[in-house]
């Protein structure tokens, strides 16, 4: 069977990224840099020539995925590819969240003793992503996924077996890609944190 390729791309920079606010299921507009990154991504990802494009329904990802798919390939928008649900902490900074004695059991945020947990847990998050992860990894040819930092970490956790304690340490920069290959059931990491125009 021919080797398949998966490209995971985090959305361009948003205002929430700059202000370090937890915006998961909500929207946040691009910064000026993010707008330029979006233009560059559309060009670079189009040149990669995907056979299909999966996307989060949130505009910070969808606004890149839609024009890339516009070259005549299927656009598959899946709710499971949304970012972590931060619950009551949505829109807050870490300092604001902890000042209200809230905590979150996902990714890098360890719950504090006596605090009130909010949002999805890591296990709930991974369970949500698992179905679409299994679907994506079965595809042939070239599959592009445009989503969020949390989604990229969850997919690497599921496909590569990277433990939570390790994968949360991965820095997923805005507008960068992770390139993977799939041979039968074997998923391999090819490139990490690369600009789409530099993908091998």
Protein Blocks (a to p, Z undefined) as FASTA:
>chain_A
ZZdddddddddddfklmnopacfkbccdddfklmmmmmmmmmmmmmnopabdcddfbfkl
mmmmmmmmmnopacdddfklpccdekjmgoiafklmmmnopacdehjbccdehiacehjd
fklmmmmmmmmmmmmmmpghjddddddfklmmmmmmmmnopafklmmmpccdehiacddd
dehjaccdfbghiafklcZZ
